[in-house]
Amino acid sequence: MQLLKNTYFLKVIKVVFPLSILIVLYIEGKKQIQSINIALVMEKIGNIGFFSFTWLMILGVLAVSTMIFYDLFIAMGLKVQIPARKLAIYGFSSNSFANFMGFGGFAGVGLRTLYYRKYAGNFPLLLKSVTIILPYMLCGLSIFAWWIVMYEWPNRTLLLNYPLLKLPLLIMSGYLFFIFFASHFTKSLQTRQQFSLIGISILEWFFAGIVFWQISVLLHVDVPVLITFTIFFMGAIAGVLSTVPGGVGAFDFVVLVGFASFGVYEEKLVALLLLYRLVYYVVPFLISLVIFFTFMFKEKAWKSLLPEKRSWSILCHRVLSIWVLIVGVLLVLFPVIPVIVRKITIANEFLSMEMMQVSQQFSITIGITLLVLARAIEDKVKRAYYFTFFILVFGTLVSFSKGFHFWEAVLFLVAILLLYFSRTHFYRKSSQYTFVKGLIDGVILLAIALIYVIVGSLQISYIQRIVPKRLQDLFSLDTPSLWQDVGFGVLLAIVLVYFGLFFKRWKESGSLFQAVLESDEFTAQPLLPNKPIYFYSSDQGNIYYQKWMDNLIVMERGDCELDSHLQSVSLCQNFENEMDRYGFIVIITSVKEEEISSFRDVGFQIIVEDDKIYALSNNVPQIVAKTNIKWLNRLVNKMD
């Protein structure tokens, strides 16, 4: 459970999972799109006529309008009076943006908070209300997933030829149960409210399917209605799980292979996909843009969109930690992606075989190095800032030696800019690398290695067909060779990361821990009997603590003035600031009731567990803080 609650681990999953889906689907789907006649596609679109196209646009707008009920739910939950006309307009705009931009619906959260801020007096409650509906937006699709399971499983069409689709189908089938299970513990919504949101979600996805079906009818796609809806919902499930805008790639792949198995021409299918995206995504988005700019002009809200220098730096740092993960995954997989395979055949005109072999291996090594560095970047380690800058510059140079892949260089340059704008956030001298973090990184690297081997194995026949024989030595054309490539990359990355982050870093942090001698006066009972006791001394008093993984457990605060809890809190603040620079999490035990407000005033969060009060820095994510305290209590109780 601790592995699943780790915020860094969840962040990696959110990056690696959709990228893996897109790459595998691209490799499998390229067979379907190689022979498409674009001129014939445009002819098919033109043949539907003006009135039919107008009807489709109206239907697309109506389908998106069903999501306005989400905004009605928010208004009722906040108990605010928003004029019905404005609620409909703002709701349509927010949902159109969320549909078009994707990313799990979070694109609409910002617009809703902007539109409804003046109606809601309590901003934190507004933010909670607009985010709490997001998980329920997929519940309708989860119900349709069960319908697909019952319809498709006995008489398999898609699942027979593409068993890979079983995974997203099973995930989405269990999603509804997961949401109910999670809400049972969080108690964030009443059962009646949950059923209301599920009903809205069913309405939303049903109307989206109606739009898709109507387009297929107008294009004369001769497939039964139930099959059309089955293929649409299967594509929607794959698209949603990929988290990319509009499900681009995953949705298209499922639609192409699904209808192709019923003998529908590829040109008709591409026309179907283009029209669906146009009337359900693009047209509502353009309308919502007009609404957005009108609102900004009337309300004069432009200044609220321009972040301050500090806010901009925070935003860049948050994006950077995700961006480095994306670049790392792509670099590892680039050598086996079809586009890069073709680029290498071009690079052979300019570069030697040895140079290309080295650059291929460097791509894997740099990718793995960036995956490991992403943790240090998230931890705001100053040494990681300089080392990442060096790796990114070096990676930019290497990208031009692997077939002049322009977009790879762009990925590096964007990362360099994000790194530069977030430079003020790198203040720590080091971060603590524990066994749990090592285990998590091991799981991540193993997963990336598996993806590399799977994608590489899928590409072997393609490489043998498309790449000249004299260049095939550049590629690993069997599974053991693929494992050897990634293994060598991991070893090189470990060496680079060691010298970049860990070499000679213990010189300063080692002096932080001054052990308590037996002759010293110490009254508190050690929480961990097998661990040594250390002390921190300043003009304000002494702190006695023990080290547990990357946590420092404060047991006693001594030598402070009698009943001066302000001085004691200030002492803890100074101690936390000092230890935070080395990546330690300070847990202050035995916090008194009268100290709670003082701790909160100086930037601590208060956690109550088993009738005991603990204080931790606000820099620590609350889920991490609660998990650490629970594990600490279990460990202490076990030793008693």
Beta strands, then each sheet from edge to edge (+ up, - down):
strand 1: 514-515
strand 2: 534-538
strand 3: 541-548
strand 4: 551-558
strand 5: 585-588
strand 6: 604-609
strand 7: 612-617
sheet 1: 1+ 2- 3+ 4- 5-
sheet 2: 6+ 7-
end
